[in-house]
């Protein structure tokens, strides 16, 4: 018997199209405009959580979780797992001793903390050397110690894991699927046993590479314990650690082994989100993976740079903080940029552009000197000035940088058009490299400049180039050129283009509005009213044009 499809998520075709159109993050964007991809990727995320400094956050997972803890602690949140380091038995022990790399070991610790299973000290705590003992479920970078010390540490760890019960937010970071199995105890370990123990007990330990189903099963059980014993209003935030598998024990390239590991973990987190309404996903993994490698990774190609850690944790904390982007003090921004240099300055510039205009203005006034040092900062600065209609200032800043990126060229062209310096704008826009950029924004700027110059022949050439470069945007090209032609009173050709555009897409509101304007220019009020009746404006600019046209038609009908 063939089983029918069992999708993770489904919707009707009609709803899927609606969702895609409503989702502003459903496509990648373009290198020629401000985007969320380069050089630092910032994938969108959205979940509801009312959290304030002082609230408790429980963290469990790999070394990336420890990095997150450090940042959250400085932001004023309470982290019970971090408090474990204050226990006297952990004196001199690094916080990475708490790293938990796999779903089986996370489930182990939560099971022991909740009493769902029992920790077997006789099997889990072994003698490493005379009088020196190890807990096999703690990372082996913790030095061996007397057995009573190891037992006290174990008791403290189990108690700390139980602290999730009264935490408002639980962050679970999954690390890898290449794990170690203890044949004697019948349990998975948290990390590779020390080599001396492997030599002493060669049959005791095995390498297991978990399948998707095994990983999912352990994760589901762990999440089940968090939901069963945690607060009823707790939010579970899952992520996949971007920190790469440092070394593989399989006969293949570590890059291949790492890809399998992260792919399995990413699918498991997606399934957890689909199954539980209080489980959400934070895309720190995608942020690091999609960012410029020179910025994202440390020199070992394994660990994530401080810049990317700060970027992602800051995004997360801002999501908690209703105060928003603009509330960060200039002192803290100064400290961040001093530590992170050009990359940090660029990240703060991106965030400043999202803030209210006054906050952004303060930021760029304070840190504008970075436009001379960092091309990426200059790009954000110049584009923001253009958005604020400060065209002359934008050109001044552009003159301070040697950068000639496509985005800076486009911003300069927009500024020049605002200042009615059309010929200078066209000198930039006729750059063959920009023509190859496959950007509708580029072509629309070119149409605007040529229309301002009244160059109808150039508009026809641009229409051909736009339609050839971006065939799927042909209707958009015709609409833009038709609008420019109407400004030159070239009504006949404008109506031809509008008719073609509306054949392709009868619901183009701007097409119907422009058609009505064209018919009014021709003196055909009846045709204008007919076109106007078909217009359903969907954007603020369309609504303004629609209302203005409505008044004109009303006046004509009244006469």
C-alpha positions in Angstrom: 0.0 0.0 0.0 1.4 3.4 -1.0 1.1 5.9 1.8 0.0 9.4 0.8 2.1 12.5 1.3 2.8 13.6 4.9 4.2 17.1 4.5 5.7 19.1 7.3 3.6 22.1 6.2 0.8 22.5 3.7 -1.6 25.2 2.4 -3.8 25.5 -0.6 -2.3 26.8 -3.8 -4.3 30.0 -3.5 -3.1 30.6 0.1 0.5 29.8 -0.9 0.5 32.5 -3.6 -1.1 35.0 -1.2 1.5 34.2 1.5 4.3 34.6 -1.0 3.1 38.0 -2.1 2.5 39.2 1.4 6.0 38.0 2.6 8.5 40.7 2.0 11.3 38.2 2.8 10.2 35.6 0.2 13.0 36.5 -2.2 16.7 37.3 -1.8 16.8 40.9 -2.9 19.6 42.4 -5.0 23.2 43.3 -4.6 22.4 46.6 -6.2 20.3 47.8 -3.3 20.3 47.7 0.4 19.8 44.0 1.3 19.9 41.6 4.2 22.4 39.2 2.6 25.8 41.0 2.1 28.2 41.3 3.7 26.5 40.2 6.9 23.5 38.1 6.4 20.5 38.9 8.7 17.7 36.4 8.0 14.3 37.6 9.2 12.8 35.9 12.3 9.6 36.6 14.2 8.2 35.2 17.4 6.4 36.8 20.3 8.2 37.1 23.6 7.9 39.7 26.4 11.3 39.6 28.1 13.1 42.2 30.2 16.6 42.4 31.7 16.5 40.4 35.0 14.4 37.7 33.5 15.8 34.1 33.6 17.0 32.4 30.4 18.0 28.8 30.3 20.6 27.9 27.7 21.8 24.4 26.6 23.9 23.4 23.7 27.3 23.7 22.1 30.0 26.3 22.4 27.9 28.8 20.5 25.5 28.6 23.4 28.3 29.7 25.7 29.0 32.7 23.5 25.3 33.6 23.5 25.3 33.3 27.3 28.1 35.8 27.7 26.4 38.4 25.5 23.0 37.9 27.2 24.6 38.2 30.7 26.1 41.6 29.7 22.7 42.7 28.5 21.3 42.1 32.0 19.6 38.8 31.8 19.9 36.1 34.4 21.4 32.8 33.3 21.2 30.0 35.8 23.6 27.7 33.8 26.2 30.5 34.0 25.7 30.7 37.8 27.0 27.1 38.0 30.5 28.5 37.5 30.2 30.2 40.9 30.1 26.7 42.6 33.4 26.1 44.5 33.8 22.7 42.9 34.0 24.5 39.5 36.9 26.8 40.5 39.3 27.0 37.6 36.8 25.3 35.2 36.0 27.0 32.0 32.3 27.6 31.1 32.8 25.5 27.9 32.7 22.5 30.3 28.9 22.9 30.1 28.9 22.5 26.3 26.4 19.9 25.2 26.8 18.9 21.6 24.1 16.3 20.6 20.4 15.6 21.1 21.1 12.4 23.0 23.3 14.1 25.6 20.8 17.0 26.0 18.1 14.4 26.6 20.4 12.6 29.1 20.9 15.8 31.2 17.3 16.8 31.2 16.2 13.3 32.1 18.6 13.3 35.1 17.5 16.8 36.1 13.8 15.9 36.1 14.1 12.4 37.6 12.8 10.8 34.5 16.0 8.7 34.4 18.8 8.1 36.9 22.4 9.0 36.6 24.6 5.9 37.2 27.7 7.3 38.9 29.4 3.9 39.1 29.4 3.6 35.3 29.6 7.3 34.3 32.4 8.4 36.7 35.6 6.5 35.9 39.1 6.5 37.3 41.4 8.2 34.9 44.6 7.8 37.0 45.3 7.0 40.6 43.0 9.2 42.7 41.9 11.1 39.6 38.4 10.7 38.2 36.3 11.9 35.3 32.6 12.3 34.5 32.2 10.9 31.0 29.2 13.2 30.4 31.3 16.3 30.9 33.6 17.5 28.1 37.0 16.0 28.6 38.8 19.4 28.7 37.9 19.4 32.4 40.8 18.2 34.4 40.5 14.9 36.4 39.8 15.5 40.1 39.2 13.5 43.3 36.0 11.4 43.1 34.1 13.5 45.7 34.9 16.7 43.7 33.6 15.0 40.5 30.4 13.9 42.3 29.8 17.4 43.7 30.2 18.8 40.2 27.7 16.2 38.9 25.2 17.1 41.6 25.6 20.8 40.8 25.3 20.2 37.0 22.1 18.2 37.5 20.6 20.9 39.7 21.6 23.6 37.2 19.9 21.7 34.4 16.7 21.6 36.5 16.7 25.4 36.6 14.8 25.5 33.3 11.6 25.0 35.3 11.2 28.7 36.1 12.8 30.2 33.0 10.7 32.3 30.7 13.0 31.6 27.7 14.8 28.3 27.0 17.4 28.4 24.2 18.5 25.1 22.8 21.4 25.1 20.4 22.1 21.8 18.5 25.7 21.1 17.6 26.5 17.8 15.8 25.4 14.2 15.1 28.9 12.5 15.2 28.7 11.1 18.7 30.2 8.6 21.1 28.4 5.6 22.6 29.3 3.8 25.9 28.6 0.1 25.4 29.0 -0.6 29.1 26.5 2.0 30.3 24.3 1.8 27.2 24.2 5.6 26.9 25.5 8.3 24.5 28.3 10.5 25.8 28.7 14.2 25.4 32.1 14.1 23.7 35.0 12.0 22.7 36.3 10.0 25.7 40.0 10.8 26.6 42.4 8.7 24.5 43.9 7.0 27.6 40.5 5.6 28.4 39.9 4.4 24.9 43.2 2.6 25.0 42.4 1.1 28.4 38.9 0.0 27.3 39.1 -0.5 23.5 35.7 -2.3 23.3 33.8 0.1 25.5 33.4 3.1 23.2 32.0 3.4 19.7 31.6 6.2 17.2 28.0 6.6 16.0 26.8 8.9 13.3 23.2 9.5 14.0 20.5 9.3 11.4 17.8 11.9 11.0 15.3 9.7 12.8 17.5 9.0 15.8 18.4 12.7 16.1 14.7 13.7 15.9 13.6 11.1 18.4 16.1 12.2 21.1 15.3 15.9 20.4 11.6 15.3 20.6 12.0 13.6 23.9 14.2 16.4 25.2 11.7 19.1 24.1 8.9 17.0 25.7 10.7 17.2 29.1 11.1 21.0 28.7 7.4 21.3 27.9 6.3 18.9 30.7 8.3 20.4 33.5 8.8 24.0 32.4 6.6 27.0 32.8 3.3 26.9 30.9 4.2 30.2 29.2 7.8 29.3 28.4 9.1 29.9 24.9 11.6 27.4 23.5 14.0 29.0 21.0 16.0 26.5 18.9 19.0 27.1 16.8 21.7 25.2 15.0 25.2 26.0 16.1 27.1 27.5 13.1 30.4 26.3 14.8 31.7 23.6 12.4 32.6 20.1 13.3 36.3 20.6 14.1 37.5 17.1 13.2 35.7 14.1 11.8 36.4 10.5 12.6 34.8 9.3 9.4 36.7 8.5 6.2 35.7 11.7 4.4 36.4 15.4 4.2 35.4 17.2 7.4 33.5 19.7 5.1 31.3 16.9 3.9 30.8 15.4 7.3 29.9 18.8 8.7 27.4 19.5 6.0 25.6 16.2 6.8 25.6 17.0 10.5 24.2 20.5 10.2 21.6 19.5 7.6 20.2 16.8 9.9 20.1 19.2 12.8 18.4 21.9 10.7 15.7 19.6 9.6 15.1 18.4 13.1 14.7 22.0 14.4 12.2 22.6 11.6 10.2 19.6 12.7 10.2 20.7 16.3 8.8 24.1 15.3 6.1 22.5 13.2 5.1 20.2 16.1 5.0 22.6 19.0 3.4 26.0 19.1 5.8 27.3 21.8 8.9 26.2 19.9 10.5 28.8 17.5 13.7 29.0 15.4 16.4 31.6 15.5 18.4 31.7 12.2 21.9 32.3 13.6 23.2 29.4 11.6 21.9 30.9 8.3 23.3 34.3 9.3 26.8 32.9 9.6 26.6 30.5 6.7 25.4 33.2 4.3 27.8 35.9 5.4 31.2 36.8 3.9 33.6 34.1 5.2 36.3 36.7 5.9 34.0 38.4 8.3 32.1 35.4 9.7 34.8 32.9 10.6 37.9 32.9 12.8 41.2 31.8 11.3 40.5 28.1 12.2 37.6 28.1 9.8 35.6 26.4 12.6 34.6 29.0 15.2 32.5 32.1 14.5 34.0 35.6 14.7 33.1 37.9 17.6 31.5 40.2 15.0 29.0 37.6 13.9 28.3 36.5 17.4 27.6 40.0 18.5 25.5 40.7 15.5 23.2 37.8 16.1 22.9 38.1 19.8 22.3 41.8 19.5 19.5 41.1 17.0 18.0 38.6 19.4 18.2 41.0 22.4 16.7 43.9 20.4 13.8 41.5 19.7 13.3 41.2 23.4 13.6 44.9 24.1 10.5 46.9 23.2 12.7 50.0 23.1 14.0 49.0 19.7 17.1 49.7 17.7 17.4 53.4 18.5 17.8 52.9 22.2 21.3 51.7 22.2 23.6 54.3 23.9 26.3 56.0 21.8 28.8 54.9 24.5 28.0 51.2 23.9 28.1 51.7 20.1 31.5 53.4 20.5 32.7 50.4 22.5 31.4 47.9 20.0 32.9 49.7 17.0 36.2 50.1 18.8 36.3 46.4 19.4 35.0 45.2 16.1 36.3 47.8 13.7 34.9 48.3 10.2 32.7 45.2 10.3 31.1 46.4 13.5 30.7 49.9 12.2 28.9 48.6 9.1 26.6 46.4 11.2 25.6 49.4 13.4 25.0 51.5 10.2 22.6 48.8 8.9 20.7 48.9 12.2 20.7 52.7 12.4 18.9 52.8 9.0 16.1 50.8 10.6 15.7 53.2 13.5 13.7 56.4 13.5 15.2 59.3 11.5 16.3 61.2 14.6 18.2 58.2 16.0 19.7 57.4 12.7 20.8 61.1 12.2 22.5 61.0 15.6 24.3 57.8 14.7 25.6 59.0 11.3 26.6 62.4 12.8 28.6 60.7 15.5 30.2 58.0 13.3 30.1 59.5 9.8 33.9 59.5 9.7 33.7 55.8 9.0 32.5 56.7 5.5 36.1 57.5 4.7 37.5 54.3 6.1 34.9 51.7 5.2 33.2 51.4 1.7 30.4 49.3 3.2 29.7 51.9 5.9 29.8 54.7 3.2 27.2 52.8 1.2 24.8 52.7 4.1 25.5 56.3 5.0 25.0 57.6 1.4 21.8 55.5 0.8 20.3 56.8 4.1 21.0 60.4 3.1 19.3 59.9 -0.2 16.3 58.3 1.5 16.1 61.4 3.7 16.2 63.6 0.6 19.5 65.0 1.6 20.9 64.8 -1.9 23.7 67.4 -1.6 25.0 65.8 1.6 24.9 62.4 0.0 27.1 63.6 -2.8 29.5 65.2 -0.3 29.8 61.9 1.5 30.2 60.0 -1.7 33.2 62.2 -2.6 35.0 61.1 0.5 35.2 57.4 -0.5 37.1 55.8 -3.4 34.5 53.0 -3.5 32.7 52.6 -6.7 30.2 49.9 -6.0 27.0 49.5 -7.9 25.0 50.6 -4.9 27.0 53.8 -4.4 26.7 54.6 -8.1 22.9 54.1 -8.0 22.6 56.2 -4.8 24.7 59.0 -6.5 22.5 58.8 -9.6 19.3 59.2 -7.4 20.9 62.2 -5.6 21.7 63.8 -8.9 18.2 63.3 -10.1 16.8 65.0 -7.0 19.0 68.0 -7.8 17.8 68.0 -11.4 21.3 67.2 -12.6 20.0 64.7 -15.2 23.0 64.6 -17.5 25.4 63.8 -14.7 23.0 61.1 -13.5 22.9 59.6 -17.0 26.7 59.6 -17.2 26.6 57.2 -14.2 23.6 55.2 -15.4 25.1 54.5 -18.9 27.8 52.5 -17.2 27.7 49.0 -19.0 28.4 47.3 -15.6 25.2 48.7 -14.3 23.3 47.6 -17.4 24.4 44.1 -16.6 23.2 44.3 -13.0 19.7 43.0 -13.8 18.1 45.5 -11.5 14.7 47.1 -12.1 15.7 49.9 -9.8 18.6 50.7 -12.2 16.3 50.8 -15.2 13.6 52.9 -13.5 16.3 55.5 -12.6 17.4 55.5 -16.2 13.8 56.0 -17.4 13.4 58.9 -14.9 16.6 60.6 -16.1 15.8 60.2 -19.8 12.2 61.3 -19.2 13.4 64.5 -17.5 15.6 65.2 -20.5 12.7 64.7 -22.8 14.7 62.1 -24.8 11.9 59.9 -26.3 14.3 57.9 -28.5 16.5 57.1 -25.5 13.4 55.9 -23.6 12.6 53.5 -26.4 16.1 52.1 -26.2 15.9 51.8 -22.5 12.6 50.0 -22.8 14.1 47.4 -25.1 17.1 47.0 -22.8 15.0 46.6 -19.7 12.7 44.0 -21.3 15.6 42.1 -22.6 17.5 42.1 -19.3 14.5 41.3 -17.2 11.8 39.6 -19.4 9.6 38.9 -16.4 9.5 42.6 -15.6 8.4 43.7 -19.1 5.1 45.0 -17.8 6.8 47.1 -15.2 9.2 48.5 -17.8 6.2 49.5 -20.1 4.5 51.2 -17.1 7.5 53.3 -16.2 8.3 54.3 -19.8 4.6 55.1 -20.4 4.6 57.4 -17.4 7.7 59.2 -18.7 6.1 59.5 -22.2 2.9 61.0 -20.7 5.1 63.7 -19.1 6.2 64.5 -22.7 2.6 64.5 -23.9 3.4 61.4 -26.1 -0.1 60.1 -25.4 -0.5 57.6 -28.3 2.7 55.6 -27.6 2.0 55.7 -23.9 -1.4 54.2 -24.4 0.1 51.4 -26.6 2.5 50.5 -23.8 -0.1 50.6 -21.1 -2.4 48.4 -23.1 0.4 45.8 -23.5 1.2 46.0 -19.8 -2.5 45.5 -18.8 -2.9 42.5 -21.2 -0.1 40.8 -19.3 -1.4 41.9 -15.9 -5.0 43.3 -15.9 -4.8 44.1 -12.1 -1.9 46.6 -12.4 -3.5 49.6 -10.7 -0.9 52.1 -11.9 -1.6 50.9 -15.5 -5.3 51.8 -15.2 -4.5 55.1 -13.5 -2.0 56.1 -16.1 -4.4 55.1 -18.9 -7.1 57.3 -17.4 -4.6 60.2 -17.3 -3.7 59.6 -20.9 -7.3 59.6 -22.0 -7.8 62.9 -20.2 -4.9 64.4 -22.0 -6.6 63.2 -25.2 -9.9 64.7 -24.1 -11.7 61.4 -23.9 -13.5 61.7 -20.5 -15.6 58.5 -21.0 -12.6 56.3 -21.6 -10.8 57.9 -18.7 -13.7 57.1 -16.4 -13.8 53.5 -17.7 -10.0 53.0 -17.0 -10.3 54.8 -13.6 -13.1 52.4 -12.5 -10.8 49.4 -13.0 -8.0 50.8 -10.7 -7.6 49.3 -7.3 -4.6 51.2 -5.7 -2.4 49.0 -3.5 0.4 51.3 -2.4 0.5 54.8 -0.8 1.9 56.4 -4.0 -0.8 54.7 -6.1 -3.5 55.9 -3.7 -2.2 59.5 -3.8 -2.2 59.5 -7.6 -5.6 57.8 -7.7 -7.2 60.4 -5.4 -5.7 63.2 -7.3 -7.1 61.7 -10.5 -10.5 61.2 -8.8 -10.7 64.9 -8.0 -9.8 65.9 -11.6 -12.4 63.6 -13.1 -15.0 64.8 -10.6 -14.3 68.4 -11.6 -14.7 67.5 -15.3 -17.9 65.6 -14.7 -19.3 68.5 -12.7 -18.7 70.9 -15.5 
